[in-house]
């Protein structure tokens, strides 16, 4: 390797690939209900970080408001984004409904936590800092 080469920690390399894949994900609660508290967002971040680790992905940024969450995820090319999203939403829904049962049932019903839809936007380079700032500046509930 050239001594002039300064490795970028966001660039992943494998046997036949060098990549830098980031996705900005947004999940909203069912019916856009204001179900999140600060403690729930903290727990949701822990759960989603663990799910990302299981997929060999890394959650670079997380934040949310009372009715939605934003994630910035760095992932390898072998990960199917739809499977990652399905796992993030499914696992977090199960844990949050179980651990915050009374609170969740007050705001959501029908066995659902997340809306069926989601936003996924690819990003990289200079826009990454803008996305990070945007996620950082979400109005987290007190």
Long-range contacts (C-beta under 8 A, 24 or more apart in sequence): 10-74, 12-74, 12-76, 14-76, 14-77, 17-77, 19-76, 19-77, 20-74, 20-124, 21-74, 21-75, 21-76, 21-77, 21-122, 21-124, 22-60, 22-72, 22-73, 22-74, 22-75, 22-122, 22-123, 22-124, 22-128, 23-72, 23-73, 23-75, 23-81, 23-120, 23-121, 23-122, 23-123, 24-70, 24-71, 24-72, 24-119, 24-120, 24-121, 24-122, 24-123, 24-131, 24-135, 25-70, 25-71, 25-72, 25-73, 25-85, 25-88, 25-118, 25-119, 25-120, 26-68, 26-69, 26-70, 26-71, 26-118, 26-119, 27-68, 27-69, 27-71, 27-88, 27-89, 27-114, 27-115, 27-118, 28-67, 28-68, 28-114, 28-115, 28-117, 28-118, 29-67, 29-68, 29-107, 29-108, 29-113, 29-114, 29-115, 30-108, 30-110, 30-112, 30-113, 30-114, 30-115, 31-108, 31-115, 32-67, 32-68, 32-115, 33-67, 33-107, 33-108, 34-66, 34-67, 34-107, 35-66, 35-67, 35-103, 35-104, 35-107, 35-108, 35-113, 36-64, 36-65, 36-66, 36-67, 36-69, 36-141, 37-100, 37-103, 37-141, 38-140, 38-141, 38-142, 40-96, 40-100, 40-103, 41-69, 41-140, 41-141, 43-95, 43-96, 43-99, 43-100, 44-69, 44-92, 44-96, 47-91, 47-92, 47-95, 47-96, 48-88, 48-91, 48-92, 50-91, 51-84, 51-87, 51-88, 51-91, 51-92, 52-84, 52-88, 54-87, 55-79, 55-83, 55-84, 55-87, 57-84, 60-132, 61-131, 61-132, 61-135, 61-136, 62-135, 63-135, 63-136, 63-138, 63-140, 64-138, 64-140, 65-138, 65-139, 65-140, 65-141, 66-141, 70-134, 70-135, 70-138, 71-135, 72-123, 72-128, 72-131, 72-132, 72-135, 81-120, 85-118, 85-120, 89-113, 89-114, 89-118
